[in-house]
Amino acid sequence: MRTARFGMASMALVGCVSLGQSPPSHFFVLSATARGSATPSKGAERKEVLEVLPPRVPDYLDRPQMVIRRSSNELEVDEFNRWGEIPSAAVGRVVEENLSALLPSWAVLPSPANPSMATRARLFLDVEELGWDGNGEARLKVSWSLLADGAPEMQANSNLRRQARSSSPEAGAEALSELLADLSREIAAAVAKAPLGHAH
């Protein structure tokens, strides 16, 4: 009898635990939204290669969970709203896709680029801030460099902000995507003007 009672009690305990299940996790991604004004013709060859190096993102942001800044010194890590890919990978992918649209005469490739193609320049992104606050203001702060022949050809700091349509995770991801498009436009303008070194 003792064994039977223990078994029934265990089943009741499992039932109680199952009733208190955690809410489901939701996953979000950043997307490329920049659009170019022109595209090369079908037969055009892309001779200029821009290699996008892996971005650097602070460890406390480069995690699956979304991070919301509550104050200068307080962060909230959201266990139930998560990124579909690590932010450092997402930033590199989205900037690469944006620049491909904005610079139709360039081949914009992730690092390592195709060794059979001569790389004209490399882009390095050092992300300092990436996310939004409790009021829904999205923030993107990045130091970036264009490298040619291994040396900085151009360096700049971009400190961008955009108010999301709400404080929801989906709206925050949309606003961050737009900020990455703004950043990509700044970089594309710099690439178009920079006296980059010879391809190698």
TAMOCOR-V9456 format. One record per residue. RES is the residue in one small letter. SS is DSSP state (@ for helix, = for strand, . for the rest). Layout:
RES/SS + RES/SS
//
This chain:
m/. + r/@ + t/@ + a/@ + r/@ + f/@ + g/@ + m/@ + a/@ + s/@ + m/@ + a/@ + l/@ + v/@ + g/@ + c/@ + v/@ + s/@ + l/@ + g/. + q/. + s/. + p/. + p/. + s/. + h/= + f/= + f/= + v/. + l/. + s/. + a/. + t/. + a/. + r/. + g/. + s/. + a/. + t/. + p/. + s/. + k/. + g/. + a/. + e/. + r/. + k/. + e/= + v/= + l/= + e/= + v/= + l/. + p/. + p/. + r/= + v/= + p/. + d/. + y/. + l/. + d/. + r/. + p/. + q/= + m/= + v/= + i/= + r/= + r/. + s/. + s/. + n/. + e/. + l/= + e/= + v/= + d/= + e/= + f/= + n/= + r/= + w/= + g/. + e/. + i/. + p/@ + s/@ + a/@ + a/@ + v/@ + g/@ + r/@ + v/@ + v/@ + e/@ + e/@ + n/@ + l/@ + s/@ + a/@ + l/@ + l/. + p/. + s/. + w/= + a/= + v/= + l/= + p/= + s/. + p/. + a/. + n/. + p/. + s/. + m/. + a/. + t/= + r/= + a/= + r/= + l/= + f/= + l/= + d/= + v/= + e/= + e/= + l/= + g/= + w/= + d/= + g/. + n/. + g/. + e/= + a/= + r/= + l/= + k/= + v/= + s/= + w/= + s/= + l/= + l/= + a/= + d/. + g/. + a/= + p/= + e/= + m/= + q/= + a/= + n/= + s/= + n/= + l/= + r/= + r/= + q/= + a/. + r/. + s/. + s/. + s/. + p/@ + e/@ + a/@ + g/@ + a/@ + e/@ + a/@ + l/@ + s/@ + e/@ + l/@ + l/@ + a/@ + d/@ + l/@ + s/@ + r/@ + e/@ + i/@ + a/@ + a/@ + a/@ + v/@ + a/@ + k/@ + a/. + p/. + l/. + g/. + h/. + a/. + h/.
//
